[in-house]
Amino acid sequence: MTMKKLSRGSLTGLALLIFILIVNLSGQKKVIEAIWASEPINIDGNNNDWTEVALNTEKNMAVDYAFRHDGQNLYILFIFNDPKFLSTINDTGLTIYFSPATKKSKDFGLKFTRKNVTGEELIALMEKQKTELTEEQKAKLRENPKARYLFYEAMVVGKKGEIYPPHNQEGVAPPVFRVGRSGKSVIYEFRVPLAPQSTYIAGIGFQPGQDLRVGFEWGGMTQEMRKAMMARLAEQGTQARATETSLERTLSSDEDESGGLMMGGGGGVPLRSTPKKYSFWVDLKISQNQQ
């Protein structure tokens, strides 16, 4: 009888140990590796430089992504495979946060946006970035006042959400990005400097061999979009008062199943659709340099 009890107890203990092991293994975080790039990657919104790199997938957002580095810069490939998940990225841009491995901190990030601007606006933006233009180049940009140019901009996001441009630093390549297409997929390609922030304000401050967390965020509403929405609501509230419907009733209305704001607590006409905001974090290890 004693032997049977011991045997049953041992089996129970073994089953518990196996269960704990399975739980621990299932709870282990997935760490992505930024593999070595033998030469700098051309940032052109094309994934030709990534054909030998295994892509990782964020299934909930139909996004593929990968990382590489060359000891000086971290390169990021970010592919939207379903256009519906782009949300308002053309207005909000895409912000990438870089945090110590034990946190999901937004104390430091880089915000990447692109704008359609006039020649005069482009000159002002480039001068703000301290990019020198010749008088001939300026004259060319001013030739057609109706012409529009695509301007790519990378800004630093600070601890309190403040946004400011990086300065030029000799010997450090500034953060850049480009956007391209391949079929229905939209390809974002980034370069960010690994330099410490004490050396360069836009450097992410992580070096080969280190672990970190990287957060991606885009979509939602900009301040300009919120102001425009409130202006529309105020105007519609004025019209509603003319038909004995208060602005307060409009603002306290419900949302329909599609996310559109319904006038009059449901049963009305949608005033707007709230654009979705998307974000996710990745555990990343920057591989050691390979000579």
Residue pairs with C-beta under 8 A, 6 or more apart in sequence:
29 283
30 283
31 211
31 283
31 284
31 285
32 56
32 66
32 67
32 282
32 283
32 284
32 285
33 67
33 284
33 285
33 286
33 287
34 67
34 68
34 69
34 74
34 75
34 284
34 285
34 286
34 287
35 53
35 67
35 68
35 69
35 287
36 68
36 69
36 70
36 287
36 288
36 289
36 290
37 49
37 68
37 69
37 70
37 75
38 70
38 290
39 70
40 70
40 72
40 73
41 49
41 68
41 70
41 75
41 189
41 191
42 49
43 75
43 176
43 177
43 178
43 189
43 190
43 191
44 178
44 180
44 189
45 178
45 179
45 180
45 181
45 187
45 188
45 189
46 180
46 182
46 187
46 189
47 77
47 79
47 182
47 187
47 189
50 66
50 68
50 77
53 66
53 68
53 77
54 66
55 64
55 65
55 66
55 77
55 79
56 64
56 65
56 66
56 282
57 63
57 64
57 65
58 64
58 65
58 280
60 280
61 82
61 85
61 278
61 280
62 80
62 81
62 82
62 85
63 78
63 79
63 80
63 81
63 85
64 77
64 78
64 79
64 81
65 76
65 77
65 78
65 79
65 216
65 282
66 76
66 77
67 74
67 75
67 76
67 77
67 214
67 284
67 286
68 74
68 75
68 77
69 75
69 194
69 208
69 286
69 287
71 194
71 208
71 289
72 173
72 193
72 194
72 195
73 173
73 191
73 192
73 193
73 194
74 191
74 192
74 193
74 194
74 204
74 206
74 286
75 189
75 190
75 191
76 96
76 188
76 189
76 190
76 191
76 192
76 214
77 187
77 188
77 189
78 94
78 187
78 188
78 189
78 190
78 216
79 185
79 186
79 187
79 188
80 86
80 185
80 186
80 187
80 188
81 184
81 185
82 184
83 184
83 186
85 278
86 186
86 218
86 219
87 218
87 219
87 220
87 275
87 276
87 277
87 278
88 218
88 219
88 220
88 221
88 222
88 225
88 275
89 218
89 219
90 114
91 222
91 224
91 225
92 113
92 218
92 219
92 220
92 221
92 222
93 111
93 112
93 113
93 114
93 218
94 111
94 112
94 113
94 188
94 216
94 217
94 218
95 109
95 110
95 111
95 112
95 157
95 216
95 217
95 218
96 109
96 110
96 112
96 190
96 192
96 214
96 215
96 216
96 217
97 104
97 105
97 106
97 108
97 109
97 157
97 214
97 215
97 216
97 217
98 108
98 109
98 110
98 192
98 204
98 205
98 206
98 212
98 213
98 214
99 105
99 106
99 107
99 108
99 212
99 213
99 214
99 215
100 212
100 213
101 210
101 211
101 212
101 213
101 283
103 213
104 213
104 215
104 281
105 213
106 157
106 159
106 161
106 215
107 158
107 159
108 156
108 157
108 158
108 159
108 197
108 204
108 205
109 156
109 157
109 215
110 154
110 155
110 156
110 157
110 175
110 192
110 202
110 204
111 154
111 155
111 156
111 157
111 163
112 152
112 153
112 154
112 175
112 177
112 188
112 190
113 152
113 153
113 155
114 150
114 151
114 152
114 153
114 179
115 150
115 151
115 153
116 148
116 149
116 150
116 151
117 125
117 148
117 149
117 151
118 145
118 146
118 147
118 148
118 149
119 140
119 141
119 142
119 143
119 144
119 145
119 147
119 149
120 141
120 142
120 145
121 151
122 141
122 149
122 151
123 133
123 138
123 141
123 142
125 151
125 153
126 133
127 133
128 165
129 165
129 168
130 167
130 168
133 141
141 149
152 176
152 177
152 178
153 165
154 166
154 174
154 175
154 176
154 177
154 202
155 163
155 164
155 165
155 166
156 163
156 164
156 165
156 166
156 201
156 202
157 163
158 164
166 174
166 175
166 200
166 201
166 202
167 201
168 174
169 195
169 199
169 200
169 201
172 193
172 195
172 199
172 200
172 203
173 191
173 193
174 193
174 202
175 190
175 191
175 192
175 193
175 202
176 190
176 191
177 188
177 189
177 190
177 191
178 188
178 189
179 186
179 187
179 188
179 189
180 186
180 187
180 189
181 187
192 202
192 204
193 200
193 202
193 203
193 204
194 203
194 204
194 205
194 206
194 207
194 208
194 286
195 203
195 204
195 205
196 203
196 205
197 203
197 204
197 205
204 212
206 212
206 286
207 286
208 286
208 287
208 288
208 289
209 286
209 287
209 288
210 285
210 286
211 283
211 284
211 285
211 286
212 284
212 286
213 281
213 282
213 283
213 284
214 281
214 282
214 284
215 279
215 280
215 281
215 282
216 278
216 279
216 280
216 281
216 282
217 277
217 278
217 279
218 277
218 278
218 279
219 275
219 276
219 277
219 278
220 275
220 276
220 277
221 229
221 274
221 275
221 277
225 275
229 272
232 271
232 272
233 247
233 250
233 251
233 271
234 247
236 250
236 263
236 271
237 246
237 247
237 250
237 251
238 247
240 246
240 247
240 249
240 250
240 263
241 247
245 263
245 264
249 264
249 265
250 263
250 264
250 271
252 265
253 261
253 262
253 263
253 264
253 265
253 266
253 268
253 271
254 262
254 265
254 266
255 261
255 262
255 274
256 262
256 266
256 270
258 270
258 273
259 273
259 274
259 276
260 270
260 271
260 272
260 273
260 274
261 270
261 271
261 272
261 274
262 268
262 269
262 270
262 271
263 269
263 271
